[in-house]
Amino acid sequence: MVNLDDAVIARLESFGERFEILVDPDLSAEFKKDPSMDLEEVLAVQEIFKDAKKGDKASEEAMLKVFETVDSLEVASAIIQKGQIQLTAQQRREMLEEKYKKIVNKIARESINPQNGLPHPTRRIEKAMEEAKVHIDPFKPVDEQVQLVLKAIRVKIPIRFEKVKMAIKLPGEVAGSSYSDISKFGKILKEEWQQDGSWIAVVEIPGGLQDKFYQKMSQLTGGELEARVIK
């Protein structure tokens, strides 16, 4: 259970009824992403209120009307998933900053400039978001917001999500140990061992990872790397 002094109110209004619970702001945000978490660890008290500040409990009749159950944990789960969580200014700022970084990193990872086929630097994406006055919601999933952000910044910079195929050739002595690192970047479409002991492959990766992929492969092979983007 969460300390009452650290708890905030999560609220859901439906069918003319209001329901409130007291939750840990950080853990409740995690619970939204992973409902398999232990809900009792998220709650300050296992009670459903009509008005938490006054201590007025919600009636069983109201809970049955909206949730079709009076089980407090089931109701609390629904409130967290579908309702709104009141945050302090600092908590909201931290959540917003974290979501902003995740959105920028995903766009930088998976997008390219279609004019030259190269990744966009992170700062260029951030500048386009600033100029387009993009609004980030700290509660909505990253994937849901990425498409909206892309639509907004396309008027500022040429950008699109695209995967690229890279043909690589590695020395045989490092190919085996490099396999897991390669797989972290993308999907190995083809592979073949050569008579000279070297290993060649075609790897499909997000367009924005071209430079990082090349740098990693160069590091693993000590510079003994052949790589090129193929159509």
Residue frames as a rotation matrix with the C-alpha (Angstrom) as fourth column:
MET 1
0.570 0.822 0.000 0.00
0.822 -0.570 0.000 0.00
0.000 0.000 -1.000 0.00
VAL 2
-0.202 -0.583 0.787 1.05
0.574 -0.722 -0.387 3.57
0.793 0.374 0.481 -0.73
ASN 3
-0.677 -0.082 -0.732 1.52
0.680 -0.451 -0.578 6.19
-0.282 -0.889 0.361 1.98
LEU 4
0.355 0.932 0.069 -1.55
0.910 -0.327 -0.255 8.44
-0.215 0.153 -0.965 2.08
ASP 5
0.366 -0.273 -0.890 0.66
0.094 -0.940 0.327 11.54
-0.926 -0.203 -0.319 2.15
ASP 6
-0.668 -0.715 -0.207 2.15
-0.187 -0.109 0.976 10.60
-0.721 0.691 -0.061 -1.21
ALA 7
-0.432 0.574 0.696 -1.11
0.780 0.625 -0.031 9.57
-0.453 0.529 -0.717 -2.88
VAL 8
-0.866 0.288 -0.409 -3.03
-0.433 -0.842 0.323 11.51
-0.251 0.456 0.854 -5.54
ILE 9
-0.040 0.954 0.297 -6.60
-0.275 0.275 -0.921 11.11
-0.961 -0.119 0.251 -6.76
ALA 10
-0.999 -0.037 0.031 -7.54
0.017 0.318 0.948 9.06
-0.045 0.947 -0.317 -9.81
ARG 11
-0.385 0.910 -0.156 -11.05
-0.308 -0.285 -0.907 9.93
-0.870 -0.301 0.390 -10.99
LEU 12
-0.951 0.223 0.214 -13.59
0.287 0.382 0.879 8.49
0.114 0.897 -0.427 -13.42
GLU 13
-0.475 0.853 -0.215 -16.95
-0.453 -0.447 -0.772 10.02
-0.755 -0.269 0.598 -14.24
SER 14
-0.957 0.182 -0.227 -19.51
-0.102 0.522 0.847 7.90
0.273 0.833 -0.481 -16.09
PHE 15
-0.315 0.929 -0.193 -23.31
0.569 0.348 0.745 7.71
0.760 0.124 -0.638 -16.38
GLY 16
0.369 0.483 0.794 -23.64
-0.208 -0.790 0.577 10.70
0.906 -0.377 -0.191 -14.08
GLU 17
0.971 -0.087 -0.224 -21.60
0.241 0.366 0.899 9.02
0.004 -0.926 0.376 -11.32
ARG 18
0.420 -0.884 0.204 -18.17
-0.651 -0.450 -0.612 9.97
0.632 0.124 -0.765 -10.00
PHE 19
0.946 -0.204 -0.252 -15.64
0.308 0.808 0.503 7.51
0.101 -0.553 0.827 -8.63
GLU 20
0.481 -0.821 0.307 -12.30
-0.683 -0.570 -0.456 8.31
0.550 0.009 -0.835 -6.99
ILE 21
0.849 -0.340 -0.404 -9.41
0.495 0.778 0.386 6.29
0.183 -0.528 0.829 -5.59
LEU 22
0.742 -0.669 0.026 -6.12
-0.602 -0.650 0.464 7.24
-0.294 -0.360 -0.886 -3.93
VAL 23
0.894 -0.409 0.184 -3.06
0.447 0.784 -0.431 6.04
0.032 0.467 0.884 -5.83
ASP 24
0.051 -0.950 -0.309 0.67
0.315 -0.278 0.907 6.43
-0.948 -0.144 0.285 -6.19
PRO 25
0.608 0.283 -0.742 1.13
-0.488 -0.604 -0.630 8.67
-0.627 0.745 -0.229 -9.28
ASP 26
-0.282 -0.809 -0.516 4.18
-0.943 0.135 0.304 6.86
-0.176 0.572 -0.801 -10.63
LEU 27
-0.842 -0.035 0.538 2.93
-0.081 0.995 -0.063 3.34
-0.533 -0.097 -0.840 -10.00
SER 28
0.185 0.977 0.107 -0.49
0.125 0.085 -0.989 4.14
-0.975 0.196 -0.106 -11.45
ALA 29
0.379 -0.148 -0.914 1.19
-0.854 -0.436 -0.283 5.33
-0.356 0.888 -0.292 -14.65
GLU 30
-0.730 -0.676 -0.101 3.08
-0.675 0.690 0.261 2.03
-0.106 0.258 -0.960 -14.77
PHE 31
-0.518 0.617 0.592 -0.15
0.116 0.737 -0.666 0.12
-0.848 -0.276 -0.453 -14.12
LYS 32
0.445 0.655 -0.611 -1.71
-0.517 -0.369 -0.772 1.78
-0.731 0.659 0.175 -17.18
LYS 33
-0.017 -0.558 -0.830 1.06
-0.987 0.142 -0.075 0.18
0.159 0.818 -0.553 -19.26
ASP 34
-0.672 -0.325 -0.665 1.12
-0.241 0.946 -0.219 -3.12
0.700 0.013 -0.714 -17.40
PRO 35
0.157 0.867 0.473 -2.21
-0.842 -0.133 0.523 -4.13
0.517 -0.480 0.709 -15.78
SER 36
0.467 -0.030 -0.884 -0.63
0.199 0.977 0.072 -7.37
0.862 -0.209 0.462 -14.58
MET 37
-0.609 -0.686 0.398 1.08
-0.184 -0.366 -0.912 -5.39
0.772 -0.629 0.097 -11.79
ASP 38
-0.452 0.411 -0.792 -0.05
0.866 0.416 -0.279 -5.95
0.214 -0.812 -0.544 -8.21
LEU 39
0.016 0.556 0.831 -2.79
0.321 -0.790 0.522 -3.33
0.947 0.259 -0.191 -7.91
GLU 40
0.801 0.302 -0.516 -2.67
0.561 -0.083 0.823 -3.35
0.206 -0.950 -0.236 -4.12
GLU 41
-0.131 -0.931 -0.341 0.83
0.930 -0.235 0.282 -1.85
-0.343 -0.280 0.897 -4.37
VAL 42
-0.606 -0.047 0.794 -0.61
0.556 -0.738 0.381 1.05
0.568 0.673 0.474 -6.40
LEU 43
0.315 0.896 0.312 -3.46
0.270 -0.400 0.876 1.93
0.910 -0.192 -0.368 -4.02
ALA 44
-0.643 -0.430 0.634 -3.19
-0.440 -0.470 -0.765 3.93
0.627 -0.771 0.113 -0.80
VAL 45
-0.568 0.558 0.604 -6.45
-0.495 0.355 -0.793 2.43
-0.657 -0.750 0.075 0.47
GLN 46
-0.963 0.244 0.112 -8.63
0.253 0.680 0.688 -0.27
0.092 0.691 -0.717 -1.03
GLU 47
-0.214 0.914 -0.345 -11.74
0.519 -0.193 -0.832 1.90
-0.827 -0.358 -0.433 -1.07
ILE 48
-0.553 0.162 0.817 -13.80
0.751 -0.330 0.573 3.44
0.362 0.930 0.061 -3.86
PHE 49
-0.551 0.281 -0.786 -14.94
0.466 -0.678 -0.569 6.98
-0.693 -0.679 0.242 -3.11
LYS 50
0.482 0.676 0.557 -17.50
0.875 -0.402 -0.269 9.34
0.042 0.617 -0.785 -4.50
ASP 51
0.718 -0.358 0.596 -15.42
-0.249 -0.933 -0.260 12.18
0.650 0.038 -0.759 -3.04
ALA 52
0.261 -0.700 -0.664 -12.03
0.663 0.630 -0.404 11.09
0.702 -0.335 0.629 -1.71
LYS 53
-0.617 -0.539 0.574 -11.27
0.024 -0.741 -0.671 14.43
0.787 -0.400 0.470 -0.01
LYS 54
-0.082 0.688 0.721 -14.46
-0.900 -0.362 0.242 14.22
0.427 -0.629 0.649 2.03
GLY 55
-0.880 -0.298 0.370 -14.12
-0.432 0.825 -0.364 10.48
-0.197 -0.480 -0.855 2.55
ASP 56
0.124 0.991 0.050 -17.52
-0.779 0.128 -0.613 9.84
-0.614 0.038 0.788 0.97
LYS 57
-0.696 -0.394 0.601 -17.62
-0.055 0.863 0.502 6.28
-0.716 0.316 -0.622 -0.35
ALA 58
-0.619 0.474 -0.626 -19.25
-0.739 -0.082 0.669 5.33
0.266 0.876 0.401 -3.65
SER 59
0.114 0.762 0.637 -22.42
-0.813 0.441 -0.382 3.28
-0.572 -0.474 0.670 -3.32
GLU 60
-0.606 -0.260 0.752 -22.58
0.067 0.925 0.374 -0.33
-0.793 0.277 -0.543 -4.44
GLU 61
0.433 0.855 0.285 -25.58
0.478 0.050 -0.877 0.65
-0.764 0.516 -0.387 -6.56
ALA 62
0.701 -0.233 -0.674 -23.46
-0.556 -0.771 -0.311 3.20
-0.447 0.593 -0.670 -8.46
MET 63
-0.391 -0.917 0.074 -20.61
-0.696 0.348 0.628 0.71
-0.602 0.194 -0.775 -8.95
LEU 64
-0.330 0.358 0.874 -22.97
0.412 0.887 -0.208 -1.95
-0.849 0.291 -0.440 -10.28
LYS 65
0.706 0.668 -0.235 -24.51
0.154 -0.468 -0.870 0.60
-0.692 0.578 -0.433 -12.61
VAL 66
0.619 -0.527 -0.582 -21.17
-0.758 -0.596 -0.266 1.59
-0.206 0.606 -0.768 -14.16
PHE 67
-0.362 -0.924 -0.124 -18.82
-0.932 0.358 0.051 -1.36
-0.002 0.134 -0.991 -13.62
GLU 68
0.472 0.659 -0.585 -21.27
-0.596 0.728 0.339 -4.25
0.649 0.189 0.737 -13.13
THR 69
0.130 -0.431 -0.893 -19.28
0.617 0.740 -0.267 -5.30
0.776 -0.517 0.362 -10.07
VAL 70
0.904 0.102 0.415 -18.65
-0.244 -0.673 0.698 -4.14
0.351 -0.732 -0.584 -6.51
ASP 71
0.585 -0.783 -0.212 -15.18
0.808 0.541 0.233 -5.73
-0.068 -0.307 0.949 -6.35
SER 72
0.805 -0.212 -0.554 -12.98
-0.004 -0.936 0.352 -2.81
-0.593 -0.281 -0.754 -5.29
LEU 73
-0.242 -0.968 0.072 -9.89
0.055 0.060 0.997 -4.01
-0.969 0.246 0.039 -7.16
GLU 74
-0.273 0.218 0.937 -11.79
0.935 0.289 0.205 -4.49
-0.226 0.932 -0.283 -10.42
VAL 75
0.791 0.608 0.071 -13.35
0.612 -0.779 -0.135 -1.06
-0.027 0.150 -0.988 -10.06
ALA 76
0.530 -0.671 -0.519 -10.01
-0.087 -0.652 0.753 0.54
-0.843 -0.354 -0.404 -9.14
SER 77
-0.420 -0.687 0.593 -8.36
0.510 0.362 0.780 -1.05
-0.751 0.630 0.198 -12.19
ALA 78
0.116 0.570 0.813 -11.04
0.990 -0.137 -0.046 0.41
0.085 0.810 -0.580 -14.46
ILE 79
0.902 0.204 -0.381 -10.67
0.291 -0.939 0.184 3.85
-0.320 -0.277 -0.906 -12.88
ILE 80
0.086 -0.957 -0.278 -6.92
-0.046 -0.282 0.958 3.88
-0.995 -0.070 -0.069 -13.48
GLN 81
-0.510 -0.312 0.801 -7.22
0.680 0.424 0.598 2.55
-0.526 0.850 -0.004 -17.04
LYS 82
-0.098 0.615 0.783 -10.07
0.933 -0.216 0.287 4.80
0.345 0.759 -0.553 -18.18
GLY 83
0.789 0.500 -0.359 -10.02
0.609 -0.715 0.344 7.75
-0.084 -0.490 -0.868 -15.78
GLN 84
0.456 -0.616 0.642 -7.76
-0.004 -0.723 -0.691 10.71
0.890 0.312 -0.332 -15.10
ILE 85
0.342 -0.457 -0.821 -4.96
0.925 0.318 0.208 10.87
0.166 -0.831 0.531 -12.56
GLN 86
0.963 -0.003 0.270 -4.25
-0.046 -0.988 0.150 14.13
0.266 -0.157 -0.951 -10.79
LEU 87
0.297 -0.936 -0.189 -0.55
0.891 0.343 -0.299 14.85
0.344 -0.080 0.935 -10.75
THR 88
0.429 -0.317 -0.846 1.61
0.372 -0.792 0.485 17.46
-0.823 -0.522 -0.222 -9.11
ALA 89
0.866 -0.138 -0.481 3.22
-0.450 -0.634 -0.629 19.95
-0.218 0.761 -0.611 -11.50
GLN 90
-0.121 -0.991 0.050 6.59
-0.908 0.131 0.398 18.24
-0.401 0.003 -0.916 -11.04
GLN 91
-0.289 0.074 0.955 5.17
0.038 0.997 -0.066 14.76
-0.957 0.017 -0.291 -11.67
ARG 92
0.752 0.627 0.203 3.39
0.263 -0.003 -0.965 15.89
-0.604 0.779 -0.168 -14.81
ARG 93
0.618 -0.601 -0.506 6.55
-0.763 -0.614 -0.202 17.65
-0.189 0.511 -0.838 -16.08
GLU 94
-0.384 -0.814 0.436 8.66
-0.673 0.570 0.472 14.54
-0.633 -0.112 -0.766 -15.55
MET 95
0.007 0.477 0.879 6.12
0.349 0.822 -0.450 12.29
-0.937 0.310 -0.161 -17.29
LEU 96
0.903 0.360 -0.234 5.88
-0.040 -0.471 -0.881 14.76
-0.428 0.805 -0.411 -20.18
GLU 97
0.248 -0.903 -0.350 9.66
-0.923 -0.330 0.196 14.92
-0.293 0.275 -0.916 -20.58
GLU 98
-0.473 -0.400 0.785 9.95
-0.273 0.914 0.302 11.13
-0.838 -0.071 -0.541 -20.57
LYS 99
0.356 0.698 0.622 7.16
0.471 0.441 -0.764 10.70
-0.807 0.565 -0.172 -23.16
TYR 100
0.830 -0.097 -0.550 8.67
-0.431 -0.737 -0.521 13.47
-0.355 0.669 -0.653 -25.33
LYS 101
-0.177 -0.984 -0.032 12.07
-0.856 0.137 0.499 11.75
-0.487 0.116 -0.866 -25.38
LYS 102
-0.357 0.094 0.930 10.53
0.135 0.990 -0.048 8.39
-0.924 0.108 -0.366 -26.26
ILE 103
0.715 0.681 0.160 8.58
0.303 -0.095 -0.948 9.89
-0.631 0.726 -0.274 -29.16
VAL 104
0.615 -0.566 -0.550 11.61
-0.749 -0.637 -0.181 11.76
-0.248 0.523 -0.815 -30.51
ASN 105
-0.386 -0.835 0.391 13.83
-0.660 0.547 0.515 8.67
-0.644 -0.060 -0.763 -30.19
LYS 106
-0.003 0.461 0.887 11.31
0.363 0.827 -0.429 6.45
-0.932 0.321 -0.170 -31.99
ILE 107
0.925 0.344 -0.161 10.99
0.011 -0.447 -0.895 8.92
-0.380 0.826 -0.417 -34.86
ALA 108
0.311 -0.894 -0.322 14.77
-0.916 -0.372 0.150 9.31
-0.254 0.248 -0.935 -35.09
ARG 109
-0.377 -0.460 0.804 15.19
-0.365 0.871 0.328 5.54
-0.851 -0.170 -0.496 -35.01
GLU 110
-0.142 0.461 0.876 12.68
0.552 0.771 -0.317 4.65
-0.822 0.439 -0.364 -37.71
SER 111
0.826 0.549 -0.125 12.56
0.236 -0.539 -0.809 7.62
-0.512 0.638 -0.575 -40.07
ILE 112
-0.302 -0.887 0.349 14.68
0.839 -0.074 0.539 8.93
-0.453 0.455 0.767 -42.92
ASN 113
-0.090 0.175 -0.980 14.90
-0.397 -0.909 -0.126 12.01
-0.913 0.378 0.152 -45.09
PRO 114
0.502 0.353 0.789 13.39
0.440 0.681 -0.585 10.71
-0.744 0.641 0.187 -48.38
GLN 115
0.920 -0.176 -0.350 15.40
-0.373 -0.666 -0.646 13.30
-0.120 0.725 -0.678 -50.33
ASN 116
0.090 -0.965 -0.246 18.72
-0.911 0.021 -0.412 11.62
0.403 0.261 -0.877 -49.51
GLY 117
0.488 0.205 -0.848 17.78
-0.067 0.978 0.198 8.40
0.870 -0.039 0.491 -47.72
LEU 118
-0.576 -0.796 -0.187 19.67
0.202 0.084 -0.976 9.43
0.792 -0.600 0.112 -44.58
PRO 119
-0.002 0.557 -0.830 18.47
0.980 0.166 0.110 9.61
0.199 -0.814 -0.546 -40.96
HIS 120
0.439 0.187 0.879 17.40
0.033 -0.981 0.192 12.92
0.898 -0.055 -0.437 -39.44
PRO 121
-0.744 -0.659 -0.105 19.48
0.186 -0.053 -0.981 14.12
0.641 -0.750 0.163 -36.46
THR 122
-0.242 0.658 -0.713 17.50
0.964 0.245 -0.101 14.16
0.108 -0.712 -0.694 -33.22
ARG 123
-0.575 -0.034 -0.818 17.87
0.373 -0.900 -0.225 17.93
-0.728 -0.434 0.530 -32.88
ARG 124
-0.958 0.242 -0.155 16.34
-0.251 -0.447 0.859 18.49
0.138 0.861 0.489 -36.32
ILE 125
-0.395 0.848 -0.353 13.29
0.554 0.527 0.644 16.46
0.732 0.059 -0.678 -35.30
GLU 126
-0.223 0.272 -0.936 12.97
0.926 -0.241 -0.290 18.37
-0.304 -0.932 -0.198 -32.04
LYS 127
-0.843 -0.142 -0.519 13.24
0.028 -0.975 0.221 21.71
-0.537 0.172 0.826 -33.87
ALA 128
-0.806 0.589 -0.064 10.51
-0.068 0.016 0.998 20.66
0.588 0.808 0.027 -36.32
MET 129
-0.188 0.741 -0.644 8.28
0.875 0.424 0.233 19.67
0.446 -0.520 -0.728 -33.38
GLU 130
-0.448 -0.041 -0.893 8.88
0.633 -0.720 -0.284 23.04
-0.632 -0.692 0.349 -31.75
GLU 131
-0.951 0.039 -0.308 8.10
-0.228 -0.761 0.607 24.93
-0.211 0.647 0.732 -34.96
ALA 132
-0.592 0.768 -0.245 4.95
0.059 0.345 0.937 22.85
0.804 0.540 -0.249 -35.54
LYS 133
-0.476 0.360 0.803 3.89
-0.848 -0.429 -0.311 23.49
0.232 -0.829 0.509 -31.93
VAL 134
-0.221 0.324 -0.920 3.36
-0.074 0.935 0.347 19.78
0.973 0.145 -0.182 -31.30
HIS 135
0.108 0.342 0.934 1.43
-0.970 -0.168 0.174 18.89
0.217 -0.925 0.313 -28.14
ILE 136
-0.576 -0.347 -0.740 2.51
-0.171 0.936 -0.306 15.75
0.799 -0.050 -0.599 -26.26
ASP 137
0.507 0.775 0.378 0.09
-0.662 0.069 0.746 13.95
0.552 -0.629 0.548 -23.95
PRO 138
-0.435 -0.789 0.434 1.92
-0.886 0.287 -0.365 12.32
0.163 -0.543 -0.823 -21.00
PHE 139
-0.152 0.462 0.874 -0.76
-0.576 0.677 -0.458 9.62
-0.803 -0.573 0.163 -20.71
LYS 140
0.808 0.511 -0.293 -1.26
-0.521 0.388 -0.760 8.51
-0.274 0.767 0.580 -24.33
PRO 141
0.570 -0.600 0.562 0.91
0.448 0.800 0.399 5.66
-0.689 0.024 0.724 -25.72
VAL 142
-0.283 -0.811 -0.513 4.01
-0.160 -0.487 0.858 6.56
-0.946 0.325 0.008 -27.72
ASP 143
-0.790 -0.064 0.610 2.91
0.521 0.457 0.721 4.74
-0.325 0.887 -0.328 -30.88
GLU 144
0.231 0.963 0.138 -0.44
0.946 -0.189 -0.262 6.52
-0.226 0.191 -0.955 -30.87
GLN 145
0.666 0.024 -0.746 1.23
0.134 -0.987 0.088 9.94
-0.734 -0.158 -0.660 -30.72
VAL 146
-0.391 -0.915 0.099 4.08
0.243 0.001 0.970 9.25
-0.888 0.404 0.222 -33.14
GLN 147
-0.343 0.309 0.887 1.78
0.938 0.161 0.307 9.25
-0.048 0.937 -0.345 -36.17
LEU 148
0.762 0.641 -0.088 0.24
0.643 -0.766 -0.006 12.56
-0.071 -0.052 -0.996 -35.11
VAL 149
0.377 -0.719 -0.583 3.69
0.008 -0.627 0.779 14.08
-0.926 -0.298 -0.231 -34.63
LEU 150
-0.538 -0.577 0.615 4.84
0.574 0.283 0.768 12.84
-0.617 0.766 0.179 -38.04
LYS 151
0.173 0.714 0.679 1.83
0.977 -0.211 -0.026 14.42
0.124 0.668 -0.734 -39.70
ALA 152
0.876 0.201 -0.438 2.56
0.335 -0.907 0.254 17.73
-0.346 -0.370 -0.862 -37.95
ILE 153
0.218 -0.891 -0.398 6.29
-0.124 -0.430 0.894 17.93
-0.968 -0.146 -0.204 -38.74
ARG 154
-0.039 -0.207 0.978 6.03
0.864 0.484 0.137 16.82
-0.501 0.850 0.160 -42.39
VAL 155
0.833 0.349 0.430 5.23
0.521 -0.756 -0.396 20.43
0.187 0.553 -0.812 -43.26
LYS 156
0.811 -0.580 -0.078 8.56
-0.442 -0.694 0.569 21.43
-0.384 -0.426 -0.819 -41.69
ILE 157
-0.325 -0.945 -0.028 10.95
-0.781 0.252 0.572 18.68
-0.533 0.208 -0.820 -42.85
PRO 158
0.216 0.341 -0.915 10.83
-0.802 0.596 0.032 15.87
0.556 0.727 0.402 -45.45
ILE 159
-0.666 -0.418 0.618 10.41
-0.727 0.552 -0.409 12.70
-0.170 -0.721 -0.672 -43.40
ARG 160
0.421 0.807 -0.414 8.92
-0.782 0.555 0.285 9.25
0.460 0.203 0.865 -43.60
PHE 161
0.233 -0.266 0.935 9.18
-0.641 0.682 0.354 5.93
-0.732 -0.682 -0.012 -41.81
GLU 162
0.692 -0.047 -0.720 11.11
-0.626 0.458 -0.631 3.40
0.360 0.888 0.287 -43.83
LYS 163
0.627 -0.545 0.557 13.14
-0.058 0.680 0.731 0.24
-0.777 -0.491 0.395 -43.40
VAL 164
0.437 -0.568 -0.697 16.35
-0.896 -0.209 -0.392 -0.21
0.077 0.796 -0.600 -45.35
LYS 165
0.975 -0.191 0.113 18.23
0.187 0.981 0.046 -3.32
-0.120 -0.024 0.993 -46.37
MET 166
0.447 -0.892 -0.064 21.96
-0.883 -0.451 0.132 -3.44
-0.146 -0.003 -0.989 -45.75
ALA 167
0.857 -0.317 -0.406 24.32
0.117 0.888 -0.446 -5.98
0.502 0.335 0.798 -47.21
ILE 168
0.565 -0.686 0.459 27.22
-0.815 -0.376 0.441 -6.70
-0.130 -0.623 -0.771 -44.87
LYS 169
0.611 -0.486 -0.625 30.32
0.076 0.821 -0.565 -8.87
0.788 0.298 0.539 -44.96
LEU 170
0.683 -0.337 0.648 32.07
-0.730 -0.281 0.623 -9.80
-0.028 -0.899 -0.438 -41.72
PRO 171
-0.403 -0.856 -0.323 35.24
-0.762 0.509 -0.399 -11.78
0.507 0.085 -0.858 -40.99
GLY 172
0.144 0.502 -0.853 34.36
-0.052 0.864 0.500 -15.33
0.988 -0.028 0.150 -39.97
GLU 173
-0.563 -0.476 -0.676 36.04
0.577 0.359 -0.733 -15.07
0.591 -0.803 0.073 -36.58
VAL 174
-0.970 0.227 -0.082 33.67
-0.096 -0.675 -0.732 -12.33
-0.222 -0.702 0.676 -35.40
ALA 175
-0.589 0.786 -0.188 30.48
-0.424 -0.103 0.900 -13.26
0.688 0.610 0.394 -37.27
GLY 176
-0.206 0.520 -0.829 29.22
0.548 0.763 0.342 -15.73
0.811 -0.384 -0.442 -34.69
SER 177
-0.501 -0.060 -0.863 29.72
0.845 -0.248 -0.474 -13.41
-0.186 -0.967 0.175 -31.73
SER 178
-0.971 0.116 -0.211 28.16
-0.152 -0.974 0.165 -10.50
-0.187 0.192 0.963 -33.66
TYR 179
-0.703 0.711 -0.011 24.95
0.422 0.430 0.798 -12.33
0.572 0.556 -0.603 -34.45
SER 180
-0.045 0.729 -0.683 23.02
0.996 -0.017 -0.084 -11.20
-0.073 -0.684 -0.726 -31.36
ASP 181
-0.469 -0.187 -0.863 24.13
0.273 -0.960 0.060 -7.58
-0.840 -0.207 0.501 -31.83
ILE 182
-0.990 0.126 -0.060 22.95
-0.090 -0.249 0.964 -7.62
0.106 0.960 0.258 -35.44
SER 183
-0.455 0.869 -0.195 19.59
0.721 0.488 0.492 -9.07
0.523 0.084 -0.848 -34.43
LYS 184
-0.257 0.336 -0.906 19.04
0.775 -0.488 -0.401 -6.19
-0.577 -0.805 -0.135 -32.00
PHE 185
-0.767 -0.093 -0.635 19.05
-0.203 -0.904 0.377 -3.75
-0.609 0.418 0.674 -34.91
GLY 186
-0.043 0.761 -0.648 16.72
-0.978 -0.163 -0.127 -5.62
-0.203 0.628 0.751 -37.22
LYS 187
0.660 0.441 0.608 15.91
-0.298 0.897 -0.327 -8.78
-0.689 0.035 0.724 -39.12
ILE 188
-0.538 -0.841 -0.054 18.45
-0.483 0.255 0.838 -10.96
-0.691 0.477 -0.543 -40.90
LEU 189
0.458 0.793 -0.400 16.82
-0.754 0.109 -0.648 -11.74
-0.471 0.599 0.648 -44.24
LYS 190
0.903 -0.263 -0.340 19.61
-0.044 0.729 -0.683 -13.75
0.428 0.631 0.647 -45.84
GLU 191
0.449 -0.830 0.331 22.95
-0.768 -0.169 0.618 -15.13
-0.457 -0.532 -0.713 -44.71
GLU 192
0.966 -0.191 -0.176 25.69
0.037 0.773 -0.633 -17.23
0.257 0.605 0.754 -46.20
TRP 193
0.489 -0.869 0.079 29.16
-0.097 0.036 0.995 -18.44
-0.867 -0.494 -0.067 -45.30
GLN 194
0.768 -0.281 -0.576 31.79
-0.636 -0.223 -0.739 -17.87
0.079 0.934 -0.350 -48.00
GLN 195
0.808 -0.484 -0.336 34.64
0.348 0.852 -0.392 -20.16
0.475 0.200 0.857 -49.00
ASP 196
-0.155 -0.912 0.380 37.18
0.074 -0.395 -0.916 -17.72
0.985 -0.114 0.129 -47.55
GLY 197
-0.518 -0.006 -0.855 35.48
0.801 0.348 -0.487 -18.10
0.301 -0.937 -0.176 -44.13
SER 198
-0.981 0.190 0.042 33.72
-0.195 -0.943 -0.271 -14.74
-0.012 -0.274 0.962 -44.20
TRP 199
-0.446 0.895 -0.013 30.02
0.791 0.387 -0.473 -14.29
-0.418 -0.222 -0.881 -43.52
ILE 200
-0.969 0.200 0.146 27.67
-0.087 -0.827 0.555 -12.22
0.232 0.525 0.819 -45.67
ALA 201
-0.456 0.862 -0.220 24.11
0.820 0.311 -0.481 -11.22
-0.346 -0.399 -0.849 -44.88
VAL 202
-0.561 0.441 0.700 21.27
0.149 -0.779 0.610 -8.93
0.814 0.446 0.371 -45.82
VAL 203
-0.632 0.285 -0.721 19.82
0.757 0.029 -0.653 -7.18
-0.165 -0.958 -0.234 -42.77
GLU 204
-0.064 0.695 0.716 16.62
0.480 -0.608 0.633 -5.12
0.875 0.384 -0.295 -42.69
ILE 205
-0.538 -0.201 -0.819 16.78
0.833 -0.276 -0.480 -2.28
-0.130 -0.940 0.316 -40.17
PRO 206
0.620 0.712 -0.331 14.83
0.666 -0.700 -0.257 0.91
-0.415 -0.061 -0.908 -39.39
GLY 207
0.575 -0.366 0.732 16.05
0.596 -0.425 -0.681 3.70
0.560 0.828 -0.026 -41.67
GLY 208
0.786 -0.205 0.583 17.17
-0.404 -0.884 0.234 5.93
0.468 -0.420 -0.778 -38.83
LEU 209
0.792 -0.467 0.392 19.60
-0.192 0.419 0.887 3.32
-0.579 -0.779 0.242 -37.50
GLN 210
0.901 -0.430 0.061 21.90
0.222 0.337 -0.915 3.20
0.373 0.838 0.400 -40.53
ASP 211
0.273 -0.848 0.453 24.74
-0.525 -0.526 -0.668 5.19
0.806 -0.056 -0.590 -38.97
LYS 212
0.228 -0.145 0.963 24.52
-0.950 0.182 0.252 3.45
-0.212 -0.972 -0.097 -35.58
PHE 213
0.921 0.147 0.362 24.41
-0.081 0.978 -0.191 0.04
-0.382 0.146 0.913 -37.26
TYR 214
0.715 -0.698 0.036 27.50
0.122 0.074 -0.990 0.79
0.689 0.712 0.138 -39.34
GLN 215
0.125 -0.673 0.729 29.36
-0.807 -0.496 -0.320 2.15
0.577 -0.548 -0.605 -36.31
LYS 216
0.476 0.126 0.870 28.51
-0.747 0.581 0.324 -0.93
-0.465 -0.804 0.371 -34.25
MET 217
0.976 -0.104 0.191 29.58
0.186 0.854 -0.486 -3.34
-0.112 0.509 0.853 -36.97
SER 218
0.488 -0.845 0.218 32.83
-0.168 -0.336 -0.927 -1.42
0.857 0.416 -0.306 -37.48
GLN 219
0.154 -0.373 0.915 33.48
-0.976 -0.203 0.081 -1.61
0.156 -0.905 -0.396 -33.75
LEU 220
0.693 0.212 0.689 32.83
-0.436 0.885 0.166 -5.35
-0.574 -0.415 0.706 -33.63
THR 221
0.892 -0.318 0.322 35.05
0.452 0.652 -0.609 -6.07
-0.016 0.689 0.725 -36.62
GLY 222
0.154 -0.868 -0.471 37.82
0.469 -0.356 0.809 -3.63
-0.870 -0.346 0.352 -35.83
GLY 223
-0.003 -0.075 -0.997 37.06
-0.599 -0.798 0.062 -1.81
-0.801 0.598 -0.043 -39.08
GLU 224
-0.940 -0.341 0.004 37.15
-0.213 0.598 0.773 -4.98
-0.266 0.726 -0.635 -41.22
LEU 225
-0.178 0.970 0.166 33.64
0.334 0.219 -0.917 -4.43
-0.925 -0.107 -0.363 -42.48
GLU 226
-0.991 0.078 0.108 32.02
0.078 -0.314 0.946 -4.20
0.108 0.946 0.305 -45.89
ALA 227
-0.329 0.926 -0.184 28.53
0.673 0.093 -0.734 -2.71
-0.662 -0.366 -0.654 -45.85
ARG 228
-0.992 0.116 -0.057 26.17
-0.125 -0.735 0.667 -0.95
0.035 0.668 0.743 -48.24
VAL 229
-0.237 0.971 -0.002 22.51
-0.361 -0.089 -0.928 -0.09
-0.902 -0.220 0.371 -48.56
ILE 230
-0.966 -0.036 0.256 20.77
0.207 0.487 0.848 -2.13
-0.155 0.872 -0.463 -51.25
LYS 231
-0.542 0.812 -0.216 17.52
-0.840 -0.519 0.157 -1.46
0.016 0.267 0.964 -53.06
